[in-house]
Amino acid sequence: MLLERGATKRRQCKDGRLALHYAAEAGHLDCLVMLLQHGTPVDHEDAHGETALTISTRKGDLKATGLLLQHGARIDRESKEAGVTPLLRAVGAGQTAAIAALSTCGAQLDYETERGVTALIHATREGNATAIAALTKSGAVVDIQATDGYLTALIIAAQEEAVPSIVALLRCGAQVDLETKSGLTPLIAAAAAGKSRSVETLLKLGAEPAYETRDGKTAAIEAVRCRQRGALFALYQHGAGAVVDYETHAGRTALQQAAEDGLVDLVSDLVKWGEGVDFETLTGRTALMSAALAGQTECVSALVSAGAAVDRQNKDGLTALMQMVVAGRIDMIPALVHAGANPDLQTKNHETALGLAATTGNALAISALVDCGATLSLENARGMSPLLLALRKGHATAATALLECGAEVNFETAAGVTPLIFAAKQGKVRARESKRQSRPKIQSRILPRNCNTPLIADTRLPHDFLRRRASFSTQPVSRGHVCARRAARRWRT
């Protein structure tokens, strides 16, 4: 009667609702039919982003939902304000019957909104195991990756520590170790977020504790990087056999990561939880070497206190002190010696730290090692002192540093060789230096054969190559080439 007498069908209340919204809320099917027959817009959205269809699905009114769909309501319409679809409303309200009905009527179960939310992700965040089961039973893909970040429902559940959702998703067929396009697994995501309950649940339900992604991530290393002690403890407590001393393809362990990052507390904890303090990776590094190369003096002290061998040689025969010499970490030489490193230790390759510094020509390392008590006259197994090693390689700067630090210039080795005798035998260092310093920068140039007089172009003059006639005597032309001397002899004859 009201409609026949001209009542306005589009009249809105303060919250933007029409009469159609109230009829759907109350479940009055006759009113819905009459309003729809008189042209009330079926997809009108109120101030809260709800339509009559989202209201009926939220209420679980299947008859009203079917009636609205019959009159053209869009089943996958996403509201502008709230960014939800009728299916998301049904999931949020836990209306499993409405979920099944919408699926039967053609709703896209894996539809992703502009905010990157699917029905399964929404049910996961709500912790609604019943809705998760209903969606997967209706055909939702349980391991589908969202466009934003390539996250799966299981990863989101792990990050938000929604334990009921984790259990429900795994029961519905989710892969516990599925690696996404962004290089994440549920366990790694939980460890990086510090969700210890999620870590514990995933490990109990079959997650691989030492799973390594394509880019070399593991749950333990990510927990160390993100400073998540609780998640790290859960990993070692429930998956200790596989996690302890696990080395990635890039030659990384959790203990090395903690040592490089300067996390003294985590270093101590990891050693207590079973990490090998002297474990050497395939790259020839221990945690002590990694800490020293990173300049983490506190971690060096913590590792030594935990029992790390400061003079341990790696597969290449280098100690941590020698690696500092090679890497040029001069600041860490006193720290290692203070921690107990022997500067005169001779390795299985018959090398000493000072000899290595002399061989590489590192004058700063020589000074630091001598200040820390390294013996200047110590010979290696081949009878070579550090000064002789520097002379053999032609490192004049290193030889000068050794002499300035007190190396005896007339020191005689066990074989009766002095530095002067050795330099004379080699004939390289001073000869090369004097040759570089004394030679004038002159280049000779010979004119063609039909010219009787060879000319020399002095490169020290301007680049117009002013020429002067060369007067040849019995002395050869300075820096002249062989061809120049031959041409001079022909000219004289």
C-alpha positions as CSV (number, residue, x, y, z in Angstrom):
1,M,0.0,0.0,0.0
2,L,2.8,2.4,0.9
3,L,4.6,1.7,-2.3
4,E,1.4,2.1,-4.3
5,R,0.8,5.5,-2.7
6,G,4.3,6.7,-3.8
7,A,6.6,5.9,-0.9
8,T,10.2,6.6,-1.9
9,K,12.0,3.3,-2.3
10,R,15.5,4.9,-2.3
11,R,15.0,6.8,1.0
12,Q,18.0,6.2,3.2
13,C,18.5,6.4,7.0
14,K,21.4,8.1,8.6
15,D,23.5,4.9,8.2
16,G,22.8,4.8,4.5
17,R,20.4,1.8,4.7
18,L,17.3,1.3,2.6
19,A,14.2,-0.5,3.6
20,L,15.6,-3.5,1.7
21,H,18.5,-3.8,4.3
22,Y,16.1,-3.9,7.2
23,A,13.9,-6.5,5.5
24,A,17.0,-8.7,4.9
25,E,18.1,-8.1,8.5
26,A,14.7,-9.2,9.9
27,G,14.3,-12.0,7.3
28,H,10.9,-10.8,6.0
29,L,10.8,-12.5,2.6
30,D,7.5,-11.0,1.5
31,C,8.8,-7.5,2.1
32,L,12.0,-8.4,0.2
33,V,9.9,-9.6,-2.8
34,M,7.7,-6.6,-2.9
35,L,10.6,-4.1,-2.6
36,L,12.6,-5.9,-5.3
37,Q,9.5,-6.0,-7.6
38,H,9.1,-2.2,-7.2
39,G,12.6,-1.6,-8.3
40,T,14.6,-1.2,-5.1
41,P,18.4,-1.4,-6.1
42,V,19.5,-4.9,-4.9
43,D,23.2,-4.0,-4.5
44,H,22.8,-0.7,-2.7
45,E,25.6,-0.3,-0.1
46,D,25.1,1.3,3.3
47,A,27.6,3.4,5.2
48,H,29.2,0.2,6.7
49,G,29.7,-1.4,3.3
50,E,26.9,-3.9,3.5
51,T,24.4,-4.9,1.0
52,A,21.2,-6.9,1.5
53,L,23.1,-10.0,0.3
54,T,26.0,-9.6,2.7
55,I,23.4,-9.1,5.6
56,S,21.5,-12.2,4.7
57,T,24.7,-14.3,4.4
58,R,26.0,-13.0,7.7
59,K,22.7,-13.9,9.3
60,G,22.8,-17.3,7.6
61,D,19.4,-16.8,6.0
62,L,19.6,-19.1,3.0
63,K,16.1,-18.3,1.7
64,A,16.7,-14.5,1.7
65,T,20.1,-15.2,0.1
66,G,18.6,-17.3,-2.7
67,L,15.8,-14.7,-3.3
68,L,18.3,-11.8,-3.6
69,L,20.5,-13.8,-6.0
70,Q,17.4,-14.6,-8.1
71,H,16.8,-10.8,-8.4
72,G,20.3,-10.1,-9.7
73,A,22.4,-9.5,-6.6
74,R,26.1,-9.9,-7.5
75,I,27.5,-12.9,-5.7
76,D,31.2,-11.7,-5.8
77,R,30.6,-8.0,-5.3
78,E,33.3,-6.4,-3.2
79,S,32.1,-3.5,-1.1
80,K,33.8,-0.2,-1.6
81,E,34.0,0.7,2.1
82,A,34.8,-2.6,3.9
83,G,36.4,-4.5,0.9
84,V,34.4,-7.7,1.7
85,T,32.3,-10.0,-0.4
86,P,29.2,-12.0,0.7
87,L,31.4,-15.0,1.1
88,L,33.8,-13.2,3.4
89,R,30.8,-12.1,5.5
90,A,29.6,-15.7,5.8
91,V,33.1,-16.8,6.8
92,G,33.4,-14.1,9.4
93,A,30.1,-15.1,10.9
94,G,31.0,-18.8,10.8
95,Q,27.9,-19.6,8.6
96,T,29.0,-22.8,7.1
97,A,25.6,-23.4,5.5
98,A,25.8,-20.0,3.8
99,I,29.3,-20.8,2.6
100,A,28.1,-24.0,1.0
101,A,25.1,-22.3,-0.5
102,L,27.2,-19.5,-2.0
103,S,29.6,-22.1,-3.4
104,T,26.7,-23.9,-5.0
105,C,25.4,-20.7,-6.5
106,G,28.8,-20.0,-8.2
107,A,30.7,-17.9,-5.8
108,Q,34.5,-17.9,-6.4
109,L,36.0,-19.5,-3.4
110,D,39.5,-18.3,-4.2
111,Y,38.5,-14.7,-5.1
112,E,41.1,-12.2,-3.8
113,T,40.0,-8.8,-2.9
114,E,41.9,-5.6,-3.5
115,R,43.3,-5.9,0.0
116,G,44.8,-9.3,-0.8
117,V,42.3,-11.3,1.2
118,T,40.7,-14.6,0.2
119,A,37.9,-16.4,2.1
120,L,40.4,-19.0,3.3
121,I,42.8,-16.3,4.6
122,H,39.9,-14.5,6.3
123,A,38.9,-17.8,8.0
124,T,42.5,-18.4,9.0
125,R,42.8,-15.0,10.7
126,E,39.5,-15.5,12.5
127,G,40.7,-18.8,13.8
128,N,37.6,-20.5,12.5
129,A,38.4,-24.1,11.9
130,T,34.9,-24.9,10.9
131,A,34.9,-22.3,8.2
132,I,38.3,-23.6,7.0
133,A,36.9,-27.1,6.7
134,A,33.8,-25.9,4.9
135,L,35.7,-23.9,2.4
136,T,38.2,-26.7,1.5
137,K,35.3,-29.1,1.3
138,S,33.6,-26.8,-1.2
139,G,36.7,-26.7,-3.3
140,A,38.9,-23.8,-2.0
141,V,42.6,-24.3,-2.8
142,V,44.3,-24.7,0.5
143,D,47.8,-23.7,-0.6
144,I,47.0,-20.9,-2.9
145,Q,49.4,-17.9,-2.7
146,A,48.1,-14.4,-2.4
147,T,49.3,-11.8,-4.8
148,D,50.6,-9.6,-2.1
149,G,53.7,-11.2,-0.8
150,Y,52.9,-14.7,-2.1
151,L,51.6,-15.8,1.4
152,T,49.6,-18.9,1.9
153,A,46.9,-19.3,4.6
154,L,49.2,-21.5,6.6
155,I,52.0,-19.0,6.6
156,I,49.6,-16.3,7.7
157,A,48.3,-18.6,10.5
158,A,51.9,-19.3,11.6
159,Q,52.8,-15.5,11.6
160,E,49.7,-14.7,13.6
161,E,50.1,-17.7,16.0
162,A,46.6,-18.9,15.1
163,V,47.3,-22.5,16.3
164,P,43.7,-23.8,15.7
165,S,43.9,-22.5,12.1
166,I,47.3,-24.2,11.7
167,V,45.9,-27.5,12.8
168,A,42.8,-27.2,10.7
169,L,44.7,-26.2,7.5
170,L,47.1,-29.1,7.9
171,R,44.2,-31.5,8.4
172,C,42.6,-30.2,5.2
173,G,45.8,-31.0,3.2
174,A,48.0,-28.0,3.5
175,Q,51.7,-28.7,2.8
176,V,53.7,-28.1,5.9
177,D,57.0,-27.3,4.1
178,L,55.6,-25.6,1.0
179,E,58.0,-22.9,-0.1
180,T,56.4,-19.9,-1.7
181,K,57.7,-17.8,-4.6
182,S,59.1,-15.3,-2.1
183,G,61.2,-18.1,-0.4
184,L,59.2,-18.6,2.7
185,T,57.9,-21.7,4.5
186,P,55.4,-21.7,7.4
187,L,58.2,-22.7,9.9
188,I,60.6,-20.0,8.7
189,A,57.9,-17.4,8.8
190,A,57.0,-18.4,12.3
191,A,60.6,-18.4,13.5
192,A,61.3,-14.9,11.9
193,A,58.2,-13.5,13.6
194,G,59.1,-15.0,17.0
195,K,56.0,-17.2,17.3
196,S,57.2,-20.0,19.5
197,R,53.8,-21.7,19.8
198,S,53.5,-21.8,16.0
199,V,57.0,-23.2,15.7
200,E,56.2,-25.9,18.3
201,T,52.9,-26.8,16.6
202,L,54.5,-27.0,13.1
203,L,57.3,-29.2,14.3
204,K,54.9,-31.6,16.1
205,L,52.9,-31.8,12.9
206,G,55.8,-32.8,10.7
207,A,57.6,-29.7,9.6
208,E,61.2,-30.2,8.7
209,P,63.3,-28.3,11.3
210,A,66.3,-27.8,9.0
211,Y,64.5,-27.1,5.7
212,E,66.6,-24.8,3.5
213,T,65.0,-22.6,0.9
214,R,66.4,-21.8,-2.5
215,D,68.1,-18.6,-1.2
216,G,69.7,-20.4,1.8
217,K,67.2,-19.5,4.5
218,T,66.6,-21.8,7.5
219,A,64.3,-21.3,10.4
220,A,67.2,-21.2,12.9
221,I,69.2,-18.6,10.9
222,E,66.2,-16.4,10.4
223,A,65.4,-16.6,14.1
224,V,68.9,-15.5,14.8
225,R,68.8,-12.7,12.3
226,C,65.5,-11.4,13.8
227,R,66.7,-11.8,17.4
228,Q,63.9,-14.3,18.2
229,R,65.2,-16.2,21.2
230,G,61.9,-17.9,22.1
231,A,61.4,-19.3,18.6
232,L,65.0,-20.4,18.5
233,F,64.6,-22.2,21.8
234,A,61.5,-24.0,20.5
235,L,63.5,-25.1,17.4
236,Y,66.3,-26.6,19.4
237,Q,63.9,-28.1,21.9
238,H,61.7,-29.9,19.4
239,G,64.0,-30.4,16.4
240,A,67.5,-30.5,18.0
241,G,68.7,-33.5,16.1
242,A,68.4,-31.9,12.7
243,V,69.1,-28.2,13.7
244,V,72.3,-28.6,15.6
245,D,75.4,-27.7,13.5
246,Y,73.2,-27.6,10.3
247,E,75.2,-26.0,7.5
248,T,73.5,-24.3,4.6
249,H,74.7,-24.7,1.0
250,A,76.4,-21.3,1.4
251,G,78.4,-22.5,4.4
252,R,76.4,-20.8,7.2
253,T,75.3,-22.1,10.6
254,A,73.1,-20.5,13.2
255,L,76.1,-20.0,15.6
256,Q,78.1,-18.3,12.9
257,Q,75.2,-16.0,12.1
258,A,74.9,-15.0,15.8
259,A,78.7,-14.5,16.1
260,E,78.8,-12.3,13.0
261,D,75.8,-10.2,14.2
262,G,77.4,-9.7,17.7
263,L,74.6,-11.4,19.6
264,V,76.6,-12.5,22.7
265,D,73.5,-13.9,24.5
266,L,72.4,-16.0,21.6
267,V,76.0,-17.2,21.1
268,S,76.0,-18.5,24.7
269,D,72.6,-20.0,24.3
270,L,73.3,-21.8,21.1
271,V,76.5,-23.4,22.6
272,K,74.3,-24.5,25.6
273,W,71.8,-26.0,23.2
274,G,74.4,-28.2,21.5
275,E,76.0,-26.1,18.7
276,G,79.6,-27.1,18.1
277,V,81.8,-24.2,19.2
278,D,84.6,-25.4,16.9
279,F,82.4,-26.6,14.1
280,E,84.1,-25.8,10.7
281,T,82.0,-25.3,7.6
282,L,82.9,-26.2,4.1
283,T,84.2,-22.7,3.5
284,G,86.8,-23.3,6.2
285,R,85.4,-21.1,8.9
286,T,84.5,-21.6,12.5
287,A,82.2,-19.3,14.6
288,L,85.3,-17.7,16.2
289,M,86.8,-16.9,12.8
290,S,83.5,-15.4,11.6
291,A,83.2,-13.3,14.7
292,A,86.8,-12.0,14.3
293,L,86.3,-11.2,10.6
294,A,83.1,-9.3,11.5
295,G,85.0,-7.4,14.3
296,Q,82.8,-8.7,17.1
297,T,85.3,-8.7,20.0
298,E,82.7,-9.6,22.6
299,C,81.6,-12.6,20.7
300,V,85.2,-13.7,20.3
301,S,85.6,-13.5,24.1
302,A,82.3,-15.4,24.6
303,L,83.3,-18.2,22.2
304,V,86.8,-18.5,23.9
305,S,85.1,-18.7,27.3
306,A,82.8,-21.4,25.9
307,G,85.8,-23.5,24.9
308,A,86.6,-22.4,21.3
309,A,90.2,-23.2,20.3
310,V,91.7,-19.9,19.4
311,D,94.6,-21.4,17.6
312,R,92.6,-24.0,15.7
313,Q,93.7,-24.5,12.1
314,N,91.1,-24.8,9.3
315,K,91.3,-27.1,6.3
316,D,93.6,-24.6,4.6
317,G,96.0,-24.5,7.6
318,L,95.0,-21.0,8.7
319,T,94.3,-19.9,12.2
320,A,91.9,-17.1,13.1
321,L,94.9,-14.8,13.6
322,M,96.2,-15.6,10.1
323,Q,92.8,-15.0,8.6
324,M,92.9,-11.5,10.1
325,V,96.2,-10.9,8.5
326,V,94.9,-12.0,5.1
327,A,91.7,-10.0,5.4
328,G,93.5,-6.9,6.7
329,R,91.5,-6.8,10.0
330,I,94.4,-5.2,11.9
331,D,92.1,-4.1,14.7
332,M,91.3,-7.7,15.6
333,I,94.9,-8.9,15.9
334,P,95.4,-7.5,19.5
335,A,91.9,-8.9,20.5
336,L,92.8,-12.4,19.4
337,V,96.2,-12.4,21.0
338,H,94.6,-11.1,24.2
339,A,92.2,-14.0,23.9
340,G,95.1,-16.4,23.8
341,A,96.2,-16.7,20.2
342,N,99.9,-17.5,19.8
343,P,101.5,-15.1,17.3
344,D,104.5,-17.4,16.8
345,L,102.4,-20.5,16.1
346,Q,103.7,-22.5,13.0
347,T,100.9,-24.3,11.2
348,K,101.0,-27.5,9.3
349,N,101.8,-25.5,6.2
350,H,105.0,-24.2,8.0
351,E,103.5,-20.7,8.2
352,T,103.5,-18.1,10.9
353,A,101.3,-15.0,11.2
354,L,104.2,-12.7,10.8
355,G,105.6,-14.7,7.9
356,L,102.2,-14.5,6.2
357,A,102.1,-10.7,6.7
358,A,105.6,-10.4,5.2
359,T,104.6,-12.6,2.3
360,T,101.5,-10.5,1.5
361,G,103.3,-7.2,2.1
362,N,101.0,-6.1,4.9
363,A,103.2,-3.6,6.8
364,L,100.4,-2.6,9.2
365,A,99.9,-6.3,10.2
366,I,103.6,-6.6,10.7
367,S,103.6,-3.7,13.2
368,A,100.6,-5.0,15.0
369,L,102.0,-8.5,15.3
370,V,105.3,-7.3,16.6
371,D,103.6,-5.1,19.1
372,C,101.7,-8.3,20.3
373,G,105.0,-10.2,20.8
374,A,105.7,-11.9,17.5
375,T,109.3,-13.0,17.1
376,L,111.0,-11.2,14.2
377,S,113.8,-13.8,13.7
378,L,111.6,-16.9,13.8
379,E,112.3,-19.2,10.8
380,N,109.8,-21.4,9.2
381,A,110.4,-25.0,8.3
382,R,112.1,-23.9,5.1
383,G,114.6,-21.8,6.9
384,M,113.1,-18.5,5.9
385,S,112.8,-15.6,8.3
386,P,110.0,-13.0,7.8
387,L,112.5,-10.5,6.4
388,L,113.7,-13.1,3.8
389,L,110.0,-13.8,2.9
390,A,109.4,-10.1,2.3
391,L,112.6,-9.8,0.1
392,R,111.6,-12.9,-1.8
393,K,108.3,-11.4,-2.8
394,G,109.8,-8.0,-3.5
395,H,107.8,-6.2,-0.8
396,A,110.1,-3.3,0.1
397,T,107.5,-1.7,2.3
398,A,107.1,-4.9,4.4
399,A,110.9,-5.3,4.6
400,T,111.3,-1.7,5.8
401,A,108.6,-2.3,8.4
402,L,110.4,-5.3,9.7
403,L,113.6,-3.5,9.9
404,E,112.0,-0.5,11.7
405,C,110.4,-3.0,14.1
406,G,113.8,-4.3,15.1
407,A,114.6,-7.1,12.6
408,E,118.4,-7.6,12.5
409,V,119.8,-6.6,9.1
410,N,122.6,-9.1,9.4
411,F,120.6,-11.9,10.9
412,E,122.0,-15.3,9.7
413,T,119.6,-18.2,9.3
414,A,120.5,-21.8,10.2
415,A,121.6,-22.3,6.6
416,G,124.0,-19.3,6.9
417,V,122.0,-16.9,4.7
418,T,121.8,-13.2,5.6
419,P,119.3,-10.8,4.1
420,L,122.0,-9.2,2.0
421,I,123.1,-12.5,0.6
422,F,119.5,-13.5,-0.1
423,A,118.8,-10.1,-1.8
424,A,121.9,-10.5,-3.9
425,K,120.9,-14.0,-5.0
426,Q,117.4,-12.8,-5.9
427,G,118.5,-9.6,-7.6
428,K,114.9,-8.1,-7.7
429,V,113.9,-5.6,-5.0
430,R,116.4,-2.8,-5.2
431,A,117.2,-3.4,-8.8
432,R,113.6,-3.1,-9.8
433,E,113.1,0.0,-7.6
434,S,116.2,1.7,-8.9
435,K,115.2,0.8,-12.4
436,R,111.8,2.4,-12.0
437,Q,113.3,5.5,-10.4
438,S,116.4,6.2,-12.5
439,R,115.2,5.7,-16.0
440,P,114.3,8.9,-17.8
441,K,110.9,8.8,-19.5
442,I,112.2,9.0,-23.0
443,Q,111.0,7.1,-26.0
444,S,113.1,6.6,-29.1
445,R,111.6,6.8,-32.5
446,I,113.4,5.9,-35.8
447,L,112.6,7.5,-39.1
448,P,112.0,5.4,-42.2
449,R,114.9,3.6,-43.9
450,N,115.4,6.2,-46.6
451,C,116.3,8.8,-44.0
452,N,120.0,9.0,-43.0
453,T,119.6,10.4,-39.5
454,P,117.6,8.7,-36.7
455,L,115.7,11.1,-34.6
456,I,114.6,10.9,-31.0
457,A,111.3,12.3,-29.7
458,D,111.5,13.4,-26.0
459,T,108.1,12.7,-24.4
460,R,108.9,15.2,-21.7
461,L,108.5,18.0,-24.2
462,P,105.1,19.3,-25.4
463,H,103.1,16.9,-27.6
464,D,104.1,18.6,-30.8
465,F,107.0,16.1,-30.8
466,L,109.8,18.6,-31.4
467,R,112.6,16.8,-33.0
468,R,116.3,17.2,-32.6
469,R,119.2,15.7,-34.4
470,A,120.9,13.0,-32.4
471,S,124.6,13.1,-32.3
472,F,125.8,9.5,-31.8
473,S,129.1,8.8,-30.2
474,T,130.7,5.6,-29.0
475,Q,128.2,5.6,-26.2
476,P,124.8,4.0,-26.9
477,V,121.7,6.2,-27.0
478,S,120.0,6.4,-23.6
479,R,117.1,3.9,-23.4
480,G,117.5,3.3,-27.1
481,H,116.0,0.1,-28.5
482,V,118.0,-2.5,-30.3
483,C,116.8,-1.2,-33.6
484,A,117.9,2.3,-32.7
485,R,121.5,1.1,-31.9
486,R,121.6,-0.9,-35.2
487,A,120.4,2.1,-37.1
488,A,123.1,4.2,-35.4
489,R,125.8,1.8,-36.5
490,R,124.6,1.9,-40.0
491,W,124.6,5.6,-40.0
492,R,128.2,5.9,-38.7
493,T,129.5,3.5,-41.4
